[in-house]
Amino acid sequence: MRPRTVLQHLPPVEVPSDNRPLVAPVYQSVKFTLSSLEEVEALFSGNRAGFMYSRVSNPTGELLIRTLASLQQRAAGELFSSGVAALSAVLFALLKSGDHAVCFYECYKPTRFILSSMLGKFGVTSSFVHIDDLETIERALSAPNTKLVIFETPTNPVTRAVDIAWLCERAQSRGILTVCDNTFAGFHNHGQYPIDFFIHSLTKYAGGHGDVMGGVVLTSKEHLRPLREFFIDYGAALDPGAAAQVLKGMKTYFLRYESESKAACEIARWLETRAEISKVLHPSLESHPDHQILRRQMKGFGSIISFDLKGGEAALRKFINALKLFQLTGSLGSTESLVAPARLFYGGDLDSETCRKAGISPGTIRLSIGLEDIEDLKEDLAQALASL
């Protein structure tokens, strides 16, 4: 080959089978080749393993799917470019005109938007119910055209919980699919329940460092098979470089989750002693209305704390602006501790009465606890509370 051609057809480097790299390589290639048209046909018909185009599958992405599916006690999954992409792909794949979905007000704001504003345009109807209104939940599930119920536990932003066994039993007895946004709980939680589809934002605990965005749907092979073509053509594939970053984050997943959860438990108990605060919600607290459910369902209680300041919105503004270590932003699961005004960030589409029933007041604050020294975090919170 002449020099110009050599640069486009690089000489391969083969790694012996007994000489594997300790860290998996990143397959940063959109395209893969096969030796003959017959081999391509065999790949397309499912008669041989392999890769052709990274929007369909990629070795780095496949490694991430297998890792996450194993943790979640599922057999298959699909990666997406963000958690919201994963969420919308599942809902668009499963619902059609005339179908009915059940969702809780106590959920991620984009979930409500996708169901009401996006899918609503295509003839899908939705019932939004409060997580502790069991009678209304039963009635919504009994609607003849109900196709699925989507829920979070713990919920965003105030860590409420539904009894998963109770909900799954009632849904499955009616042939209704269950979809769980499991981002707050993490991959090591809730796999023992017969949930049909798990959704995770990989941007949070999986990546863990606030520098990569992604999403995943985890399910059974039987559930994934009829949706696979839709997911591929949906076009929101995760880049292999981002998949590699998430894999790197997952190396320390348990170390971060356990450390942040332990710190959140201690800080939540400390916040309960403060006179400036009227209510503290963290799954570890016995005062939490769903403590017994969360204790039964979860391994570890997570890093999210919410609390209500007695002074309402005015106190919230002063408190947040006085913080020095806690960074004002959305998201969670970062190594840095974060703070967010719950109503502004997560309840802006809800009226005042619905917010009240969902536990979001003008003075509700959400904290995501990171890896800083606990005493430094307490001191920062104390000085901000003192400013009130």
N, C-alpha and C positions, 0 to 999 in steps of 0.2 A: 504493500500500500504506500502511496505517496503521502508526504507530510500532512497536507490538508485533510486527507481522508482519515489518517491515523487519529487526528484530534476529534473526529466524530465517531470513531469506532475504537474505543480504548481497549487495550489488552486486559482480559479478565484476570482477577486474582482469586483463586479457589482456596477456601479455608478447609483444611482436612476435617473429617467428621469427628476426630478425636482431639480437636484443637479449637474448640468453640470459644468465642469471646465471652467474658464474664458478664458484660453489659450488652444487651441486645442491640444490634446495629439499627440505625434509622434508615428505612427504605424510602428515601426522599426522591421517589420516582413516580411520575404520573402513569407511565406506560411500562408494561412488561411484555417480553416476546416469547414465542414458542418456535420450535424448529420446523414445523410444517403446518399446512392448512388443516390436515387431519387431526393434529394435536389441538388446534384451536377449536375445531368442531367437537372434539371430545370434552374440552373444557366447558364449552357452551351447553352441552347436553348433560353435564354433571357426571361424566364417566371418568374424569381424572381431576386431580387437585391442581391448583395453580392460580395465577393472577394474570389479569390483562389490563385493567384500568383502575386507578386508585379511587375513583368515585364509587366503584362497585366493591372493591376490597383491596386491602394492602397488608403486607405482612406485619408491619408495625401496629396498624390498627387492629388486626386480628389478635395479636398478642395482648393488647389492652382489653379487647372484648372478652377474651378467655379469662383474663385475670379478674375482671370485675364481675363477670357472670359467676365464676366460682365462689367469690366472696358472698354474692347475693343468693347463692344456692339455686341458680338457674342455669340453663344449658345453652342459651343463645342470646344475641343482642345485636344492636346496630348503633354506630357512632354518628354524632351530629356536630355541627359547628358551634352550637350553644345549647344550653339547657332549654331555652324557649323553642329552639328549632326541634328538639326531641319531643317536647310537649305538644307542639302544634302538629308535628308529623303523625303522632299517635292518634290525636283527636280527628284529624282529617282522614286518616286511613280507616278508622273504625266507624265513623259516623257518616250518614247520608241523609238526604232530604227526607223528612218525615220521622226521623229518629229523635229520641228524647234523651238528654243527659242529666244526671244529678250531680251537683257540685255544692260544696260548702262555701258560705261567705268567708269563713276562716281559711283562706288559701292565698296563694301567690296571686298578686294583682293581674299579671298577664294571663293566668288561667281563666279568670273571669272574662277578660277582654276577648280572648280567642273564642270562647263559647258563645258569648252574647253578641259581640260586634262582628266577628269574622264568620263563624259557622252559622250564626243567625241569618246572614244574608243568603245562605244556601238552603234554608228551610229546616234547619236543625233547631229544636226547641230545648231550653234548659230550665231546670228548677234549681234555684239557689236556696239553701236551707242552713240554719244554724246548727253547729256541731252537736249541741246538747238537746236539740228539739227532736227527740226520738220518734214522736208521733208523726211529725211532718216528714221526717226521713222515710218512715215506713210508707206513708201515703205517696210520696214522690217515686219511690221504688216500685210501687204497685201500678203506676201508669202503664197501660198496655204496650206503648211503643218505647219504653225505657230500654236503651241499649247498653249504657255503661254508667258507672259511678266513679268519679275521680275525687281523690282526697289526699290530704297531707296529714302526717302525724309524726312528730309535733308540727303544729301549724306555724305559718309565718303571718304576723310577727310575734304572737303572744303564746306560743308553745302549748296550745290546746291539743287534745287527743281524742280520737274516736277509738272505740273498742273494735279492733280489727277483726277478731273472730266473729263478733256479733254482726258486723257489717258484711263480711264475706259470706256468712251463712245465709243472710237474707237476700243478698244479691244473687248468689249462685242458685238458690232454690227457685229463682225466677228466670234463670238463664241470662243474667246481667253480668257483663264484664266488669272487673275491678281494675282500676288504674291508680297506682299510688305514686305520688311525687315524694320520693324517699330522701330528698336532699338533706333535710335537717337531721334525720336519723342516721344516715350513713349506710355503707354497703354491708356492714356486719349486723345490721338490725332488720327484723321483720321477714327474713327469708323463710322462716318456718311456717308462715301463713300462706294459704292458697290464693295469693294475689296473682292476677293474670299478667299485668304489666307493671314493671317498676320504671320510674323515670328518675334520673339524677342529673343535676347540673354538675359537670366535672370542674367547673370554674371554682367551686367551693372547697370542700374537704379533700377531693381527689387531687387536684392540682396543688392546692394548699398554700401557694405563695403569691397569689394575685397576679400572675403573669401569663396565664393561659386560659383560654375559653373553650368550652366544649360541653357536650351533652351525650347521654346514652339512654337507650331503651333496653331493658333486660327482661327476658321472657323465656318461654319454652320454645323448642324447635317447632312444635305443632302450631303455636300461635304466630311465630315469626314467618313461617313459610309462605302463607298467602299474602303477607304484607311486604315481603322482601322487595319485589319489583317496585312497589309504590315508594318505599323508602329510598331506593336507589335513584329513581327518577325525580324524587322530591328535590334532590340536588344540593342538600345542605351537608355534604360529607365533611368529616373532620380531617384536616391536613395531617399527614404522617409526622411532621415536625411537632405539631401540637400534641399528637398522640404520644410521642416520645417524652414530651415534657410532663404529661399527666402520669405516664409510667414512672418517671423519676419521682414525682410527688407521691405516688402510691407507696414507694419504698418506706416512707416515714409516716404513712397514714395513721397507723395505730398509735405511734408515739405522740403525734400531734393531737389526735382526737382525745386520747386518754388524758394527756396533760391539760389541754384546754377545758375538757369536761370537769376535771378535778378542780381547776382554778375557778371555773364558773360556779360550782357548788359552794365553794368557800365565799366567793364574793356575793352570791345571792343571799346566803345566810347573814352576811355582814350588812347588806342593804336593808334587810328586814328590820334591823335595829335602828335605822335612821328615821328621825321624826319628820323629815321633809318629804318622806315617801309614804303614800297611802296603800300601795299594793306592789308586791314583787312576785313575778312568775318565773320559775325555773322548775323543770320536771323533778328535780331532787327534793324540793321543798314539800313538807307534809301539808302545808297550807295551799298548795296548788290544787285546783278543783279536780284534776285528772291524775293526781299523783299515783294512786293505786293502779290505774290502767297503765300508765307509763312505766311504772316500776315492774309490772308484770311483762310488758311487751319489749322493753329495751334493755340492751347491755350498754351501760353508760348513759348519761343524761344530756350530753351535748354541750356546746359552748354558748348557746343563746340564752340571754336573760332579758326579760322586759319588766319595766316598772313604771308606775304612775306617780308623777310629782303632784303634790297637793296644790301647788300654785298654778296648775293648768299650763296653757300655751306660753304665757309670759315667763313662767318659771322654766319651762322647757328651753326657750330661746336663750335665756341667761345662762342656764346650766351647760348647754352644749357649747356655747361660745366661750365658756370659761375652761373647758377641758384642754389639756395640753398633750397627753399621751394618746388618748382615744381619738382616732381620726374620723372625721365626718364624711361618710361615704356609704354607698349601698354594699351589698354582698356580705359574705361571712366566710368563716373557715380560714382566714388568712393568719399568718404568724403575728401580724400586728392586730391590736385590739381596735375595734371599730364601733362607732355610735351612729344611730339613725333616728330621726323623728318618725315614729310609726305612722301617724296619720298622713303626713305629707308624702312619705315614700311608698306606703303600702295600702292606704285606705282612701286615696284621693277620689276614687270612683264611687265611693259609698256615701249615702246620706248620713246625717248625724245619728239618727236612731239605729240604723244598721251597724254603724261603727260602735255605738254603745253596746249593742247586743253581742258584737264580735269581740268586745273587750278592748277596743281602741278608743282612748280618750284624747282630748287635746294635749294632755300632759304625758302621754305614753311614749317611752323611750325604749329602743331596742339596742342591746349591747351584743357584740360578738367578741368573746374573750380570746386573746391571742396567747403568745408565749412569753410575754414580759414577766418580770418578777411580780408576784401577787401583791406585795406590799407597796410597790410603786403604783400599781393600778388602784389600790385602795386610797392611797394618798391623793392621786389625781381626782378620783371621784369625790373624796372628802373635801378637797379645796373647791371643787365646782359646786358642791352642795352648800358649802359655807358662803359662797357668793350670793346665795338666795336670801 
